[in-house]
């Protein structure tokens, strides 16, 4: 449990760097879905290995055709 705040901070840091596009945690806290921007599965593995809770989870990689979210930057025509 001590690692949970570190995990959250680490993921938020990766979000601010544009590496993690989004993440979701199941209500029972047993599953986490993370959308990672990467050029290869090896790059994804390298990113995941930096997670503080990495040694406690199993993961599967599913390449996406695209990732759409409700977060759009504001655009100014000025």
MODELLER restraints for C-alpha pairs under 7 A, 6 or more apart:
rsr = mdl.restraints
at = mdl.atoms
rsr.add(forms.Gaussian(group=physical.xy_distance, feature=features.Distance(at['CA:3:A'], at['CA:52:A']), mean=6.29, stdev=0.5))
rsr.add(forms.Gaussian(group=physical.xy_distance, feature=features.Distance(at['CA:3:A'], at['CA:53:A']), mean=6.60, stdev=0.5))
rsr.add(forms.Gaussian(group=physical.xy_distance, feature=features.Distance(at['CA:6:A'], at['CA:52:A']), mean=6.52, stdev=0.5))
rsr.add(forms.Gaussian(group=physical.xy_distance, feature=features.Distance(at['CA:7:A'], at['CA:51:A']), mean=6.16, stdev=0.5))
rsr.add(forms.Gaussian(group=physical.xy_distance, feature=features.Distance(at['CA:7:A'], at['CA:52:A']), mean=5.34, stdev=0.5))
rsr.add(forms.Gaussian(group=physical.xy_distance, feature=features.Distance(at['CA:7:A'], at['CA:53:A']), mean=6.43, stdev=0.5))
rsr.add(forms.Gaussian(group=physical.xy_distance, feature=features.Distance(at['CA:10:A'], at['CA:51:A']), mean=6.85, stdev=0.5))
rsr.add(forms.Gaussian(group=physical.xy_distance, feature=features.Distance(at['CA:14:A'], at['CA:20:A']), mean=5.32, stdev=0.5))
rsr.add(forms.Gaussian(group=physical.xy_distance, feature=features.Distance(at['CA:15:A'], at['CA:21:A']), mean=6.00, stdev=0.5))
rsr.add(forms.Gaussian(group=physical.xy_distance, feature=features.Distance(at['CA:19:A'], at['CA:36:A']), mean=5.70, stdev=0.5))
rsr.add(forms.Gaussian(group=physical.xy_distance, feature=features.Distance(at['CA:19:A'], at['CA:37:A']), mean=5.17, stdev=0.5))
rsr.add(forms.Gaussian(group=physical.xy_distance, feature=features.Distance(at['CA:20:A'], at['CA:34:A']), mean=6.91, stdev=0.5))
rsr.add(forms.Gaussian(group=physical.xy_distance, feature=features.Distance(at['CA:20:A'], at['CA:35:A']), mean=5.77, stdev=0.5))
rsr.add(forms.Gaussian(group=physical.xy_distance, feature=features.Distance(at['CA:20:A'], at['CA:36:A']), mean=4.47, stdev=0.5))
rsr.add(forms.Gaussian(group=physical.xy_distance, feature=features.Distance(at['CA:20:A'], at['CA:37:A']), mean=6.17, stdev=0.5))
rsr.add(forms.Gaussian(group=physical.xy_distance, feature=features.Distance(at['CA:21:A'], at['CA:35:A']), mean=5.30, stdev=0.5))
rsr.add(forms.Gaussian(group=physical.xy_distance, feature=features.Distance(at['CA:21:A'], at['CA:36:A']), mean=5.79, stdev=0.5))
rsr.add(forms.Gaussian(group=physical.xy_distance, feature=features.Distance(at['CA:21:A'], at['CA:37:A']), mean=6.68, stdev=0.5))
rsr.add(forms.Gaussian(group=physical.xy_distance, feature=features.Distance(at['CA:22:A'], at['CA:34:A']), mean=5.90, stdev=0.5))
rsr.add(forms.Gaussian(group=physical.xy_distance, feature=features.Distance(at['CA:22:A'], at['CA:35:A']), mean=5.29, stdev=0.5))
rsr.add(forms.Gaussian(group=physical.xy_distance, feature=features.Distance(at['CA:23:A'], at['CA:32:A']), mean=6.99, stdev=0.5))
rsr.add(forms.Gaussian(group=physical.xy_distance, feature=features.Distance(at['CA:23:A'], at['CA:33:A']), mean=5.40, stdev=0.5))
rsr.add(forms.Gaussian(group=physical.xy_distance, feature=features.Distance(at['CA:23:A'], at['CA:34:A']), mean=4.32, stdev=0.5))
rsr.add(forms.Gaussian(group=physical.xy_distance, feature=features.Distance(at['CA:23:A'], at['CA:35:A']), mean=6.23, stdev=0.5))
rsr.add(forms.Gaussian(group=physical.xy_distance, feature=features.Distance(at['CA:24:A'], at['CA:32:A']), mean=5.63, stdev=0.5))
rsr.add(forms.Gaussian(group=physical.xy_distance, feature=features.Distance(at['CA:24:A'], at['CA:33:A']), mean=5.17, stdev=0.5))
rsr.add(forms.Gaussian(group=physical.xy_distance, feature=features.Distance(at['CA:24:A'], at['CA:34:A']), mean=6.65, stdev=0.5))
rsr.add(forms.Gaussian(group=physical.xy_distance, feature=features.Distance(at['CA:25:A'], at['CA:31:A']), mean=5.89, stdev=0.5))
rsr.add(forms.Gaussian(group=physical.xy_distance, feature=features.Distance(at['CA:25:A'], at['CA:32:A']), mean=4.52, stdev=0.5))
rsr.add(forms.Gaussian(group=physical.xy_distance, feature=features.Distance(at['CA:25:A'], at['CA:33:A']), mean=6.53, stdev=0.5))
rsr.add(forms.Gaussian(group=physical.xy_distance, feature=features.Distance(at['CA:26:A'], at['CA:32:A']), mean=6.38, stdev=0.5))
rsr.add(forms.Gaussian(group=physical.xy_distance, feature=features.Distance(at['CA:36:A'], at['CA:44:A']), mean=6.89, stdev=0.5))
rsr.add(forms.Gaussian(group=physical.xy_distance, feature=features.Distance(at['CA:38:A'], at['CA:44:A']), mean=6.07, stdev=0.5))
rsr.add(forms.Gaussian(group=physical.xy_distance, feature=features.Distance(at['CA:48:A'], at['CA:54:A']), mean=6.65, stdev=0.5))
